[in-house]
Amino acid sequence: MRSVQPAFESPPVVVQAMYFSRLVWRTVSTSVVTVSTATAGRVLFSVLAATSMFPNASIVD
């Protein structure tokens, strides 16, 4: 059992690093999705406002 112990000495650090990087990646991707969604909503709102203010310049036409 003593020869097996050193093999399980380093993996917890690797697992912790992988978990930390995954957590960071999830946080970054979530913030990117939130920012892109907010930007898309703002652009859509401005486009709707422009088309409602200027009915002649409609996108469908």
KOLGU-4560 file (N, C-alpha, C; in nm, 3 decimals, padded with zeros to 5 digits):
<recs>
<n_xx: 00.083 n_yy: -00.121 n_zz: 00.000 ca_xx: 00.000 ca_yy: 00.000 ca_zz: 00.000 c_xx: 00.087 c_yy: 00.126 c_zz: 00.000 mol: A seq: 1 type: MET>
<n_xx: 00.208 n_yy: 00.115 n_zz: 00.055 ca_xx: 00.294 ca_yy: 00.232 ca_zz: 00.065 c_xx: 00.346 c_yy: 00.274 c_zz: -00.073 mol: A seq: 2 type: ARG>
<n_xx: 00.361 n_yy: 00.179 n_zz: -00.164 ca_xx: 00.411 ca_yy: 00.212 ca_zz: -00.298 c_xx: 00.301 c_yy: 00.275 c_zz: -00.383 mol: A seq: 3 type: SER>
<n_xx: 00.176 n_yy: 00.249 n_zz: -00.349 ca_xx: 00.064 ca_yy: 00.306 ca_zz: -00.425 c_xx: 00.035 c_yy: 00.450 c_zz: -00.380 mol: A seq: 4 type: VAL>
<n_xx: 00.071 n_yy: 00.482 n_zz: -00.255 ca_xx: 00.037 ca_yy: 00.613 ca_zz: -00.198 c_xx: 00.093 c_yy: 00.731 c_zz: -00.278 mol: A seq: 5 type: GLN>
<n_xx: 00.223 n_yy: 00.731 n_zz: -00.319 ca_xx: 00.275 ca_yy: 00.847 ca_zz: -00.394 c_xx: 00.203 c_yy: 00.871 c_zz: -00.527 mol: A seq: 6 type: PRO>
<n_xx: 00.145 n_yy: 00.767 n_zz: -00.584 ca_xx: 00.075 ca_yy: 00.783 ca_zz: -00.712 c_xx: -00.050 c_yy: 00.869 c_zz: -00.692 mol: A seq: 7 type: ALA>
<n_xx: -00.109 n_yy: 00.860 n_zz: -00.573 ca_xx: -00.231 ca_yy: 00.938 ca_zz: -00.547 c_xx: -00.199 c_yy: 01.067 c_zz: -00.472 mol: A seq: 8 type: PHE>
<n_xx: -00.073 n_yy: 01.110 n_zz: -00.480 ca_xx: -00.033 ca_yy: 01.231 ca_zz: -00.408 c_xx: -00.059 c_yy: 01.356 c_zz: -00.494 mol: A seq: 9 type: GLU>
<n_xx: -00.032 n_yy: 01.346 n_zz: -00.624 ca_xx: -00.042 ca_yy: 01.464 ca_zz: -00.711 c_xx: -00.179 c_yy: 01.483 c_zz: -00.777 mol: A seq: 10 type: SER>
<n_xx: -00.253 n_yy: 01.377 n_zz: -00.811 ca_xx: -00.381 ca_yy: 01.398 ca_zz: -00.880 c_xx: -00.479 c_yy: 01.496 c_zz: -00.815 mol: A seq: 11 type: PRO>
<n_xx: -00.492 n_yy: 01.502 n_zz: -00.681 ca_xx: -00.586 ca_yy: 01.602 ca_zz: -00.625 c_xx: -00.554 c_yy: 01.745 c_zz: -00.669 mol: A seq: 12 type: PRO>
<n_xx: -00.425 n_yy: 01.776 n_zz: -00.683 ca_xx: -00.389 ca_yy: 01.911 ca_zz: -00.728 c_xx: -00.433 c_yy: 01.930 c_zz: -00.873 mol: A seq: 13 type: VAL>
<n_xx: -00.414 n_yy: 01.826 n_zz: -00.954 ca_xx: -00.454 ca_yy: 01.835 ca_zz: -01.095 c_xx: -00.606 c_yy: 01.846 c_zz: -01.106 mol: A seq: 14 type: VAL>
<n_xx: -00.676 n_yy: 01.767 n_zz: -01.026 ca_xx: -00.823 ca_yy: 01.772 ca_zz: -01.028 c_xx: -00.871 c_yy: 01.908 c_zz: -00.982 mol: A seq: 15 type: VAL>
<n_xx: -00.805 n_yy: 01.963 n_zz: -00.879 ca_xx: -00.843 ca_yy: 02.095 ca_zz: -00.830 c_xx: -00.818 c_yy: 02.201 c_zz: -00.936 mol: A seq: 16 type: GLN>
<n_xx: -00.705 n_yy: 02.190 n_zz: -01.007 ca_xx: -00.674 ca_yy: 02.287 ca_zz: -01.112 c_xx: -00.774 c_yy: 02.275 c_zz: -01.227 mol: A seq: 17 type: ALA>
<n_xx: -00.809 n_yy: 02.152 n_zz: -01.263 ca_xx: -00.907 ca_yy: 02.132 ca_zz: -01.370 c_xx: -01.042 c_yy: 02.188 c_zz: -01.329 mol: A seq: 18 type: MET>
<n_xx: -01.082 n_yy: 02.164 n_zz: -01.204 ca_xx: -01.210 ca_yy: 02.215 ca_zz: -01.156 c_xx: -01.210 c_yy: 02.368 c_zz: -01.155 mol: A seq: 19 type: TYR>
<n_xx: -01.096 n_yy: 02.426 n_zz: -01.111 ca_xx: -01.086 ca_yy: 02.571 ca_zz: -01.106 c_xx: -01.092 c_yy: 02.632 c_zz: -01.245 mol: A seq: 20 type: PHE>
<n_xx: -01.019 n_yy: 02.570 n_zz: -01.340 ca_xx: -01.020 ca_yy: 02.623 ca_zz: -01.477 c_xx: -01.159 c_yy: 02.608 c_zz: -01.539 mol: A seq: 21 type: SER>
<n_xx: -01.227 n_yy: 02.497 n_zz: -01.507 ca_xx: -01.362 ca_yy: 02.477 ca_zz: -01.559 c_xx: -01.457 c_yy: 02.580 c_zz: -01.501 mol: A seq: 22 type: ARG>
<n_xx: -01.438 n_yy: 02.611 n_zz: -01.372 ca_xx: -01.523 ca_yy: 02.711 ca_zz: -01.307 c_xx: -01.500 c_yy: 02.848 c_zz: -01.369 mol: A seq: 23 type: LEU>
<n_xx: -01.372 n_yy: 02.881 n_zz: -01.394 ca_xx: -01.339 ca_yy: 03.010 ca_zz: -01.456 c_xx: -01.397 c_yy: 03.016 c_zz: -01.596 mol: A seq: 24 type: VAL>
<n_xx: -01.382 n_yy: 02.905 n_zz: -01.673 ca_xx: -01.435 ca_yy: 02.902 ca_zz: -01.809 c_xx: -01.586 c_yy: 02.918 c_zz: -01.808 mol: A seq: 25 type: TRP>
<n_xx: -01.654 n_yy: 02.853 n_zz: -01.712 ca_xx: -01.800 ca_yy: 02.864 ca_zz: -01.705 c_xx: -01.841 c_yy: 03.007 c_zz: -01.673 mol: A seq: 26 type: ARG>
<n_xx: -01.768 n_yy: 03.071 n_zz: -01.580 ca_xx: -01.800 ca_yy: 03.209 ca_zz: -01.544 c_xx: -01.779 c_yy: 03.303 c_zz: -01.661 mol: A seq: 27 type: THR>
<n_xx: -01.667 n_yy: 03.285 n_zz: -01.732 ca_xx: -01.636 ca_yy: 03.372 ca_zz: -01.847 c_xx: -01.738 c_yy: 03.352 c_zz: -01.958 mol: A seq: 28 type: VAL>
<n_xx: -01.771 n_yy: 03.226 n_zz: -01.987 ca_xx: -01.867 ca_yy: 03.200 ca_zz: -02.095 c_xx: -02.005 c_yy: 03.254 c_zz: -02.059 mol: A seq: 29 type: SER>
<n_xx: -02.044 n_yy: 03.242 n_zz: -01.931 ca_xx: -02.174 ca_yy: 03.293 ca_zz: -01.888 c_xx: -02.178 c_yy: 03.445 c_zz: -01.901 mol: A seq: 30 type: THR>
<n_xx: -02.068 n_yy: 03.512 n_zz: -01.863 ca_xx: -02.065 ca_yy: 03.658 ca_zz: -01.874 c_xx: -02.066 c_yy: 03.701 c_zz: -02.020 mol: A seq: 31 type: SER>
<n_xx: -01.997 n_yy: 03.626 n_zz: -02.105 ca_xx: -01.996 ca_yy: 03.659 ca_zz: -02.248 c_xx: -02.135 c_yy: 03.643 c_zz: -02.307 mol: A seq: 32 type: VAL>
<n_xx: -02.204 n_yy: 03.535 n_zz: -02.270 ca_xx: -02.340 ca_yy: 03.512 ca_zz: -02.320 c_xx: -02.433 c_yy: 03.623 c_zz: -02.271 mol: A seq: 33 type: VAL>
<n_xx: -02.417 n_yy: 03.663 n_zz: -02.145 ca_xx: -02.501 ca_yy: 03.770 ca_zz: -02.091 c_xx: -02.477 c_yy: 03.901 c_zz: -02.163 mol: A seq: 34 type: THR>
<n_xx: -02.350 n_yy: 03.933 n_zz: -02.186 ca_xx: -02.316 ca_yy: 04.059 ca_zz: -02.252 c_xx: -02.366 c_yy: 04.058 c_zz: -02.397 mol: A seq: 35 type: VAL>
<n_xx: -02.347 n_yy: 03.943 n_zz: -02.465 ca_xx: -02.391 ca_yy: 03.936 ca_zz: -02.605 c_xx: -02.543 c_yy: 03.942 c_zz: -02.616 mol: A seq: 36 type: SER>
<n_xx: -02.612 n_yy: 03.879 n_zz: -02.520 ca_xx: -02.758 ca_yy: 03.885 ca_zz: -02.520 c_xx: -02.807 c_yy: 04.026 c_zz: -02.494 mol: A seq: 37 type: THR>
<n_xx: -02.742 n_yy: 04.095 n_zz: -02.401 ca_xx: -02.780 ca_yy: 04.234 ca_zz: -02.371 c_xx: -02.753 c_yy: 04.323 c_zz: -02.492 mol: A seq: 38 type: ALA>
<n_xx: -02.641 n_yy: 04.300 n_zz: -02.559 ca_xx: -02.608 ca_yy: 04.380 ca_zz: -02.678 c_xx: -02.707 c_yy: 04.352 c_zz: -02.790 mol: A seq: 39 type: THR>
<n_xx: -02.741 n_yy: 04.225 n_zz: -02.808 ca_xx: -02.837 ca_yy: 04.190 ca_zz: -02.913 c_xx: -02.974 c_yy: 04.251 c_zz: -02.883 mol: A seq: 40 type: ALA>
<n_xx: -03.015 n_yy: 04.247 n_zz: -02.757 ca_xx: -03.141 ca_yy: 04.307 ca_zz: -02.717 c_xx: -03.142 c_yy: 04.457 c_zz: -02.739 mol: A seq: 41 type: GLY>
<n_xx: -03.029 n_yy: 04.520 n_zz: -02.709 ca_xx: -03.019 ca_yy: 04.665 ca_zz: -02.728 c_xx: -03.025 c_yy: 04.701 c_zz: -02.876 mol: A seq: 42 type: ARG>
<n_xx: -02.955 n_yy: 04.622 n_zz: -02.958 ca_xx: -02.957 ca_yy: 04.646 ca_zz: -03.103 c_xx: -03.097 c_yy: 04.625 c_zz: -03.159 mol: A seq: 43 type: VAL>
<n_xx: -03.162 n_yy: 04.517 n_zz: -03.113 ca_xx: -03.298 ca_yy: 04.489 ca_zz: -03.160 c_xx: -03.394 c_yy: 04.599 c_zz: -03.119 mol: A seq: 44 type: LEU>
<n_xx: -03.376 n_yy: 04.648 n_zz: -02.995 ca_xx: -03.462 ca_yy: 04.755 ca_zz: -02.946 c_xx: -03.440 c_yy: 04.883 c_zz: -03.027 mol: A seq: 45 type: PHE>
<n_xx: -03.314 n_yy: 04.913 n_zz: -03.058 ca_xx: -03.286 ca_yy: 05.034 ca_zz: -03.136 c_xx: -03.340 c_yy: 05.021 c_zz: -03.279 mol: A seq: 46 type: SER>
<n_xx: -03.330 n_yy: 04.899 n_zz: -03.335 ca_xx: -03.384 ca_yy: 04.877 ca_zz: -03.470 c_xx: -03.536 c_yy: 04.892 c_zz: -03.469 mol: A seq: 47 type: VAL>
<n_xx: -03.601 n_yy: 04.836 n_zz: -03.367 ca_xx: -03.747 ca_yy: 04.849 ca_zz: -03.358 c_xx: -03.787 c_yy: 04.995 c_zz: -03.337 mol: A seq: 48 type: LEU>
<n_xx: -03.712 n_yy: 05.065 n_zz: -03.255 ca_xx: -03.742 ca_yy: 05.207 ca_zz: -03.231 c_xx: -03.723 c_yy: 05.288 c_zz: -03.359 mol: A seq: 49 type: ALA>
<n_xx: -03.617 n_yy: 05.257 n_zz: -03.436 ca_xx: -03.591 ca_yy: 05.330 ca_zz: -03.560 c_xx: -03.701 c_yy: 05.300 c_zz: -03.663 mol: A seq: 50 type: ALA>
<n_xx: -03.742 n_yy: 05.174 n_zz: -03.673 ca_xx: -03.845 ca_yy: 05.139 ca_zz: -03.771 c_xx: -03.980 c_yy: 05.196 c_zz: -03.730 mol: A seq: 51 type: THR>
<n_xx: -04.006 n_yy: 05.208 n_zz: -03.598 ca_xx: -04.134 ca_yy: 05.265 ca_zz: -03.556 c_xx: -04.133 c_yy: 05.416 c_zz: -03.572 mol: A seq: 52 type: SER>
<n_xx: -04.016 n_yy: 05.479 n_zz: -03.558 ca_xx: -04.007 ca_yy: 05.623 ca_zz: -03.579 c_xx: -04.010 c_yy: 05.659 c_zz: -03.727 mol: A seq: 53 type: MET>
<n_xx: -03.946 n_yy: 05.573 n_zz: -03.809 ca_xx: -03.941 ca_yy: 05.597 ca_zz: -03.953 c_xx: -04.010 c_yy: 05.481 c_zz: -04.027 mol: A seq: 54 type: PHE>
<n_xx: -04.141 n_yy: 05.484 n_zz: -04.041 ca_xx: -04.212 ca_yy: 05.373 ca_zz: -04.106 c_xx: -04.173 c_yy: 05.356 c_zz: -04.252 mol: A seq: 55 type: PRO>
<n_xx: -04.127 n_yy: 05.463 n_zz: -04.317 ca_xx: -04.091 ca_yy: 05.453 ca_zz: -04.459 c_xx: -03.965 c_yy: 05.368 c_zz: -04.478 mol: A seq: 56 type: ASN>
<n_xx: -03.876 n_yy: 05.369 n_zz: -04.380 ca_xx: -03.750 ca_yy: 05.296 ca_zz: -04.392 c_xx: -03.763 c_yy: 05.160 c_zz: -04.323 mol: A seq: 57 type: ALA>
<n_xx: -03.868 n_yy: 05.086 n_zz: -04.354 ca_xx: -03.887 ca_yy: 04.956 ca_zz: -04.292 c_xx: -03.794 c_yy: 04.853 c_zz: -04.353 mol: A seq: 58 type: SER>
<n_xx: -03.753 n_yy: 04.754 n_zz: -04.274 ca_xx: -03.660 ca_yy: 04.653 ca_zz: -04.323 c_xx: -03.730 c_yy: 04.559 c_zz: -04.421 mol: A seq: 59 type: ILE>
<n_xx: -03.860 n_yy: 04.536 n_zz: -04.402 ca_xx: -03.935 ca_yy: 04.446 ca_zz: -04.489 c_xx: -03.944 c_yy: 04.505 c_zz: -04.629 mol: A seq: 60 type: VAL>
<n_xx: -03.953 n_yy: 04.636 n_zz: -04.636 ca_xx: -03.966 ca_yy: 04.705 ca_zz: -04.764 c_xx: -03.831 c_yy: 04.712 c_zz: -04.832 mol: A seq: 61 type: ASP>
</recs>
